[in-house]
Amino acid sequence: MNKLISLLLKGMVAVLPIGLTIYLIYWLLATGEALAQPLLLWLIPDQYYFPGLGLIASSIGLVIVGFLVNVYGVRYVVKASQDLFERIPFVKSIYGAFKDMMMVFNQAENKQMKSVVSIEWNGAQVIGFITAEQTGKRLFGDQDLVGVYVPLSYQIGGMTLYLSRDRLTELDIGVEEAMRLALTAGVQSQSAPKESL
């Protein structure tokens, strides 16, 4: 019986990550299509609509929104609506969770993350990311403190610590891999890069 359960768990470990990833991608594509389809059918004749047009329109719409967020007037409106959501009880918890989740997914692509560092914390080593060198100088003057983002494992979010540069040890690892290690508490899949012969 234990052997059967062990095989079942191994099968789940092999299938679930792939299955859930495929399902999430399918769900995102289907949702984009379903949201845009009624608007497109209102704008264009039915004979011009084809499956996938809604997804194309959704993608173009998101690119336009991304561009408009950088425009001063639109940026002000977005900031005002964010402030509003962050003031409403219960809504601010949901909004904050989604906002933090998107920020965590975006961290690996964040150009402000210059390097991966290790911080000694109560005798342990913690992975962090240098994010705010100039902010540390502005806030704390000549103390030579730099902002280090420390993500929390199996959670959405983290904390920013301002630490003296001499307390940081730079690690020879990429930001994306380090973020994955930090968020998954160091659990890695068995697939490692093959050594060159």
C-alpha positions in Angstrom: 0.0 0.0 0.0 2.8 2.4 0.9 4.5 1.6 -2.5 1.3 2.5 -4.3 0.9 5.8 -2.4 4.6 6.6 -3.1 4.0 6.0 -6.9 0.8 8.1 -6.8 2.7 11.0 -5.2 5.5 10.7 -7.7 3.0 10.8 -10.5 1.3 13.9 -9.1 4.7 15.6 -8.7 5.4 14.9 -12.4 2.0 15.8 -13.8 0.6 18.6 -11.6 3.1 21.4 -12.4 2.8 20.8 -16.1 -1.0 20.4 -16.0 -1.6 23.4 -13.8 0.7 25.6 -15.9 -1.1 24.5 -19.1 -4.5 25.1 -17.4 -3.4 28.6 -16.2 -2.2 29.6 -19.6 -5.5 28.2 -21.2 -7.6 30.1 -18.6 -5.8 33.4 -19.2 -6.2 33.0 -23.0 -9.8 32.0 -22.8 -10.6 34.8 -20.3 -9.0 37.4 -22.6 -11.0 36.1 -25.5 -14.3 36.0 -23.6 -13.9 39.5 -22.2 -13.1 41.1 -25.6 -15.5 39.2 -27.8 -18.7 41.1 -26.9 -17.0 44.5 -27.4 -15.6 43.4 -30.7 -18.9 42.1 -31.9 -20.4 45.4 -31.0 -17.7 47.3 -32.9 -17.3 45.1 -36.0 -19.7 43.0 -38.1 -20.1 39.3 -37.1 -18.5 38.0 -40.4 -15.2 39.7 -39.6 -14.9 38.1 -36.2 -12.7 34.9 -35.9 -11.6 32.9 -32.8 -8.5 34.5 -31.4 -9.4 38.1 -32.4 -10.5 38.8 -28.8 -7.2 37.6 -27.5 -5.3 39.8 -30.0 -7.5 42.8 -29.1 -6.9 42.1 -25.3 -3.2 42.0 -25.8 -3.2 45.2 -27.8 -5.4 46.8 -25.2 -3.0 45.9 -22.4 -0.1 47.3 -24.3 -2.0 50.6 -24.8 -2.8 50.7 -21.1 0.8 50.1 -20.3 1.8 53.0 -22.5 -0.9 55.3 -21.1 0.1 54.6 -17.5 3.3 56.6 -18.3 1.4 59.6 -19.4 1.2 62.2 -16.7 -2.6 62.7 -16.5 -3.4 59.0 -16.7 -0.7 58.2 -14.1 -2.4 60.6 -11.8 -5.8 58.9 -12.3 -4.3 55.5 -11.7 -2.6 56.7 -8.5 -5.9 58.3 -7.3 -7.8 55.0 -7.9 -5.1 53.0 -6.2 -5.3 55.3 -3.2 -9.1 54.9 -3.1 -8.8 51.1 -3.2 -6.3 51.1 -0.4 -8.7 53.1 1.8 -11.7 50.8 1.6 -11.9 48.2 4.3 -11.8 44.6 3.0 -11.3 45.8 -0.6 -7.8 47.0 0.4 -6.8 43.5 1.6 -7.9 41.9 -1.7 -6.4 44.7 -3.8 -3.1 44.7 -1.8 -2.7 40.9 -2.2 -3.2 41.1 -6.0 -0.8 44.1 -6.3 1.9 42.4 -4.2 1.5 39.2 -6.2 2.0 41.1 -9.5 5.0 42.9 -8.0 6.6 39.6 -6.9 6.1 38.1 -10.4 7.7 41.2 -11.8 10.7 41.3 -9.5 12.9 39.0 -11.6 12.5 41.5 -14.5 13.0 44.6 -12.3 15.9 46.5 -13.7 16.5 48.1 -10.3 17.6 44.8 -8.9 21.3 45.1 -9.5 22.7 42.1 -7.6 21.9 39.2 -5.4 23.3 39.4 -1.9 23.5 37.4 1.3 22.7 39.0 4.6 23.7 37.5 8.0 20.6 37.4 10.2 20.8 35.9 13.7 23.5 33.5 12.6 21.7 32.5 9.4 22.2 33.6 5.8 19.3 35.3 4.0 19.0 36.0 0.3 18.3 39.6 -0.7 18.3 41.9 -3.7 19.9 45.3 -3.9 17.2 47.7 -5.1 17.6 51.2 -3.7 21.1 52.5 -3.4 20.2 56.2 -4.0 17.2 56.0 -1.7 19.4 54.9 1.2 21.7 57.9 0.6 18.7 60.3 0.5 17.1 58.9 3.6 20.0 58.2 5.8 22.7 60.6 4.6 26.3 59.5 4.9 25.7 56.2 6.6 26.2 54.3 3.3 23.0 52.2 3.7 21.5 50.5 0.7 18.0 49.1 0.2 17.8 45.3 0.1 14.6 43.6 -0.8 14.1 40.3 1.1 11.3 38.1 -0.3 9.3 35.8 2.0 9.2 32.1 1.2 5.8 30.7 0.2 4.2 34.1 0.6 3.3 37.1 -1.5 5.5 40.0 -0.5 8.6 40.7 1.4 10.4 43.5 3.2 13.0 46.2 2.4 15.9 46.6 4.8 18.4 49.4 4.7 21.7 47.9 5.6 25.4 48.9 5.7 27.1 47.8 2.5 29.8 45.9 4.5 27.1 43.6 5.9 26.3 42.4 2.4 28.0 39.5 0.6 27.4 39.4 -3.2 26.3 36.0 -4.5 27.3 34.6 -7.9 23.7 33.8 -9.0 21.2 35.4 -11.3 18.2 37.4 -10.0 15.6 35.1 -11.5 17.1 31.9 -10.0 17.7 33.6 -6.6 14.1 34.9 -6.6 12.8 31.4 -7.3 15.0 29.9 -4.5 13.8 32.5 -2.0 10.1 32.2 -2.9 10.2 28.4 -2.8 12.3 28.1 0.4 15.1 26.6 -1.6 13.1 23.7 -3.0 14.3 23.0 -6.6 13.1 20.6 -9.2 15.5 17.7 -10.0 16.2 19.1 -13.5 19.6 20.7 -13.4 21.6 22.1 -16.3 23.6 19.4 -18.0 27.4 19.6 -17.7 29.2 20.0 -21.0 31.3 17.0 -22.0 
